[in-house]
């Protein structure tokens, strides 16, 4: 029996790469460009890092100013800077979330498809089986750790300012303290279970999508397993039909993203099995210079489809009309356009050497490696550190209701330069904390998963040596 070791191209979100236990992950300055075959997917890390950053900016900028959810401040007025097409991707959280699902299908399929095309079906199926087993632990363990930290901060009273502040979304995601220690322990257990049972977690409400991410991963495994022995053309046809079915069903979050991700992985496999694009004829090189930027620009526009008041500007009004004609009724158009736009951006990057080079910058790659950590910790840092910065010196105003009774209003958050300083301080704290979380917490989760594998896997199927899965793909050659 051959030992099968997962490579960098097999990772799924959160990416999983095998690394020696005694070797720490590389820092951004150490993460230099590698040999050409490894660079094929480094740009995906950069894209994932940007997506994670935009999820955080959508949970800060857009929640502090809810007007940003519309394409303009009001009807018949000029849009603000962050409301402009393309630029509004910074606050389009749904589009950024779609990238996580797209890349789940894309990256996890790459090596499997290459092995299948090389007729190494046993190797492909062995890797698929191991990835399926590890996936649950790679999501559940770090998410449980983040919930436990948020629970601990809550019981210390770290979220009290968030609950009293004037930002409605911050109040909504800030849980209340438990009455007693036994109740606190029960609340923790209940929320750990609820994350995966009912897609709700009072201590970390942004974890609602982890259930769907796990479900999407299993969809990837099932699709790959079902198409293992079909021809390449037949697999592409099946994936295309699956994408159309998901479109017609309004399954924007999982079906469309997974179908498009695997189909784009097929296209990338076509590219790598027919030599580099730089060695193709001049006409193809001209294609890679002209058409991909247009595709990326189009995808960036439609992915920024606003969640509210789409009729206030022309471009979103036209997209809304298209959606009414071609999308399933009662579908969230912002999720549909986010999925379509994300697929177009990924398609354009796939055929653009310049986009790949830019996204392969060491700092963007580093951001991609800690992106799952950023996602897990940003919520409790918003409810604690950022709210402390926003409200630490605020006084709640005294308000008068319609009956003349007085009541205490919400704490007003800081404005102007103080708001800019508060946000800058938040992001300055977020990424070092995410790196520490990645190095210590996710590594510990990886060792725990390795311990489970050592006791559950048959001897012939265990990875050789003391290699542990690092949940976000720590970069090592």
Protein Blocks (a to p, Z undefined) as FASTA:
>chain_A
ZZddddfklpccdddddddfklccddfklmccddfklmmmmmmmmmmmmmmmmmmmmmmm
mmmmmmlmpcbfbehiacdfklpghjlmmmmmklmmmmmmmmmmmmmmmmmmmmmmnopa
klmmmmmmmmmmmmmmmmmmmmmmmmmmmmmmmmnopmmmmmmmmbfklmmmmccddfbl
klmmmmmmmmmmmmmmnopafklmmlmmmmmmmmmmmmmmmmmmmmmmmcfklmmmmmmm
mmmmmmmnopaklmmmmmmmmmmmmmmmmmmmnopfklmcfklmmmmmmmmmmmmmmmmm
mmmpcfbhkllpmklmmmmmmmmmmmcehiafklmmmmmmmmmmmmmmmmmmklmmmmmp
fklmmmmmmmmmmmmmmmmmmmmmmmmmmmmmcccdddddfkopacdddddddehjllmm
mmmmmmmmmmmmmmmmmmmmmmmmmmmmmmmmmmmpcfklpcehjddddfkopacZZ
